[in-house]
Amino acid sequence: MEKESILLVEDEINVIRFIQLELEHEGYDVITAKDGEEAMNRFREQEYSVVLLDWMLPKLDGLEVCRRIRKASDVPIIILTARDYVGDKIIGLDRGADDYITKPFEIEELLARIRAVMRRSKSRDRPNEDILKIENLEVDLKSRRVRRENDEIDLTQREFDLLVFLLKHEGEALSREWLLSAVWGYDFAGETNVVDVYIRYLRNKLDRHYEPTLIHTVRGIGYILRSS
């Protein structure tokens, strides 16, 4: 499993060594920089999961480094500083930092804050699991709304359930028997013609007046939902 990389920007050697050892013990890959210019050079060399950024740095201060990184990336940034005035915290957050921890701090708190900003970052990057999309078709699972090219399309409950199953198996050739079992249940065993009827309903509503065609017939098997 690939390690999460952390860029640690700090000008005090003892602090660098302490934090680096603790983070490496937790399984992180740690790259260090001792001033603002070196920080920007290290930042350009690779991608990081988190940047730990001291406020008071030689050459470029932490706020300027934060501003420059934020212009180029959404990587989580935690500012480390001895400045505990609330106005300073607001300035740091306004410059693009995700969190702020005041020195001296317990390493357990820093580790917890790193985990928290990484969770938030991964949550941002993950697509909304309540929205299914393909091409210009969008299905909202919570509201059960279906749109294509911004037109709202009314589906019956069974049509909606069939469409969702097709979307969740995008690119897979699905047999009529599988669709029947998954969408209608065993009470309809053997009545595969009902699948053809509802596929026709969906095509009339979703494909007939739109491009590209999304629902395709797989000869001898059943149907597949994919881009043309």
C-alpha positions in Angstrom: 0.0 0.0 0.0 1.4 3.4 -1.0 2.3 5.7 1.9 0.7 9.1 2.4 3.2 11.8 1.8 3.5 14.8 4.0 5.5 18.0 3.3 6.8 19.4 6.6 8.0 23.0 6.4 9.8 24.1 9.6 13.0 26.1 10.3 13.8 24.6 13.7 15.9 21.5 13.3 14.8 19.9 16.6 11.2 20.4 15.8 11.7 18.9 12.3 13.4 15.8 13.8 10.7 15.3 16.4 7.8 15.6 14.1 9.4 13.7 11.3 10.2 10.7 13.5 6.7 10.6 14.9 5.1 10.9 11.5 7.3 8.2 10.0 6.5 6.0 13.0 2.8 6.4 12.0 3.6 5.2 8.5 3.8 8.5 6.7 6.4 9.4 4.1 7.8 12.8 5.2 9.6 15.4 3.0 11.1 18.4 4.9 11.9 22.0 3.9 13.6 24.6 6.1 12.5 27.8 4.4 9.7 29.1 2.2 11.6 28.9 -1.1 12.7 25.3 -0.4 9.1 24.5 0.5 7.9 25.7 -2.9 10.6 23.7 -4.6 9.7 20.5 -2.7 6.0 21.1 -3.4 6.6 21.3 -7.1 8.5 18.0 -7.1 5.6 15.7 -6.1 2.1 15.4 -4.8 1.4 15.4 -1.1 -1.5 14.3 1.1 -0.9 17.1 3.7 1.3 20.2 4.1 2.4 21.1 7.6 3.5 24.7 7.4 5.3 26.8 10.0 4.2 30.5 10.0 7.6 32.1 10.7 10.0 31.0 7.9 13.0 32.5 6.3 12.9 33.8 2.7 9.1 33.3 2.3 6.9 33.3 5.3 4.3 30.6 5.9 1.3 32.8 4.8 2.9 33.5 1.5 3.8 29.8 1.0 0.2 29.0 1.9 -1.1 31.5 -0.6 1.1 30.2 -3.4 0.3 26.5 -2.8 -3.4 27.2 -2.6 -3.4 28.9 -6.0 -2.0 25.7 -7.5 -3.5 22.9 -5.4 -6.3 21.9 -3.0 -3.9 19.9 -0.8 -4.8 20.2 2.9 -2.6 22.7 4.8 -2.2 22.8 8.5 -0.3 25.9 9.9 2.0 25.3 12.8 2.8 28.4 14.9 3.4 29.9 18.3 1.0 32.8 17.5 -2.2 32.0 19.4 -4.0 35.3 18.8 -7.4 34.5 17.2 -6.9 37.2 14.6 -3.8 35.4 13.4 -5.8 32.2 13.1 -8.4 33.9 11.0 -5.7 35.3 8.7 -4.2 31.9 8.2 -7.5 30.3 7.4 -8.4 33.1 5.1 -5.2 32.6 3.2 -6.3 29.0 2.4 -5.2 26.9 5.4 -7.5 24.1 6.4 -6.5 24.0 10.0 -4.2 25.7 12.6 -2.4 24.3 15.5 -0.6 26.3 18.2 2.8 25.4 19.5 3.6 23.7 21.8 1.2 20.9 20.9 0.9 17.2 21.8 1.8 15.0 18.9 -1.4 13.0 19.3 -3.4 16.2 18.6 -1.3 16.9 15.4 -1.9 13.3 14.2 -5.6 13.7 14.8 -5.7 16.9 12.9 -3.8 15.3 10.0 -6.3 12.4 9.9 -9.2 14.9 10.0 -8.0 17.1 7.1 -7.2 14.0 5.0 -10.7 12.6 5.6 -12.2 15.9 4.5 -10.0 16.0 1.5 -10.9 12.5 0.4 -14.6 13.2 1.0 -14.3 16.3 -1.3 -12.6 14.3 -4.0 -15.1 11.4 -3.9 -18.0 11.8 -6.2 -21.4 12.4 -4.7 -22.6 8.8 -4.1 -26.2 9.9 -4.3 -25.8 11.1 -7.9 -25.3 8.7 -10.8 -24.2 10.1 -14.1 -23.4 9.0 -17.6 -23.0 11.5 -20.5 -25.8 14.1 -20.1 -28.0 11.8 -18.0 -28.1 12.4 -14.2 -30.1 10.5 -11.6 -30.5 11.7 -8.0 -31.0 8.7 -5.8 -32.3 10.7 -2.8 -34.9 12.8 -4.6 -35.5 10.2 -7.3 -35.2 12.9 -10.0 -34.0 12.1 -13.5 -32.6 14.7 -15.9 -31.2 14.5 -19.4 -29.8 17.7 -21.0 -31.4 19.5 -18.1 -34.9 18.2 -19.0 -36.6 16.5 -16.1 -38.0 13.1 -17.0 -40.8 11.4 -15.2 -40.3 7.7 -14.5 -42.5 5.2 -12.8 -41.0 3.4 -9.7 -40.1 0.3 -11.7 -38.6 2.3 -14.6 -36.5 4.2 -12.1 -35.3 1.0 -10.3 -34.4 -0.5 -13.7 -32.5 2.6 -14.7 -30.6 2.7 -11.4 -29.6 -0.9 -11.8 -28.3 -0.3 -15.3 -26.4 2.7 -14.1 -24.8 0.9 -11.2 -23.6 -1.8 -13.7 -22.6 0.6 -16.4 -20.6 -1.1 -19.2 -21.7 -4.6 -18.1 -23.8 -6.8 -20.4 -26.8 -7.8 -18.2 -29.0 -10.8 -19.0 -32.8 -10.5 -19.0 -32.9 -13.1 -16.2 -30.5 -11.0 -14.0 -32.4 -7.8 -14.6 -35.7 -9.6 -13.8 -34.4 -11.0 -10.6 -32.7 -7.8 -9.4 -35.5 -5.4 -10.3 -38.7 -7.4 -10.2 -37.8 -10.3 -7.8 -38.5 -14.0 -8.0 -42.3 -13.5 -8.3 -41.7 -12.7 -12.0 -39.4 -15.7 -12.6 -39.6 -16.7 -16.3 -41.4 -13.6 -17.5 -38.3 -12.1 -19.2 -40.5 -10.3 -21.8 -41.4 -7.8 -19.0 -37.8 -6.6 -19.1 -38.1 -5.9 -22.9 -41.2 -3.9 -22.3 -39.6 -1.7 -19.6 -36.4 -1.3 -21.6 -38.6 0.0 -24.4 -40.3 2.5 -22.0 -36.9 3.7 -20.8 -35.6 4.1 -24.4 -38.7 6.1 -25.4 -38.1 8.5 -22.4 -34.3 8.7 -22.2 -32.9 7.9 -25.7 -35.5 8.7 -28.3 -35.0 12.4 -28.3 -31.4 12.6 -27.0 -27.8 11.9 -28.1 -25.9 9.8 -27.5 -27.8 6.5 -27.3 -27.2 5.0 -23.9 -29.2 1.7 -23.7 -28.0 -0.9 -26.1 -29.1 -4.5 -26.9 -26.5 -7.2 -26.5 -27.7 -10.0 -28.9 -28.3 -13.3 -27.2 -27.8 -11.8 -23.7 -29.8 -8.8 -22.8 -28.9 -5.1 -22.4 -26.0 -2.8 -21.6 -25.9 0.9 -20.5 -22.9 2.6 -22.0 -21.8 5.6 -24.0 -21.9 5.2 -27.8 
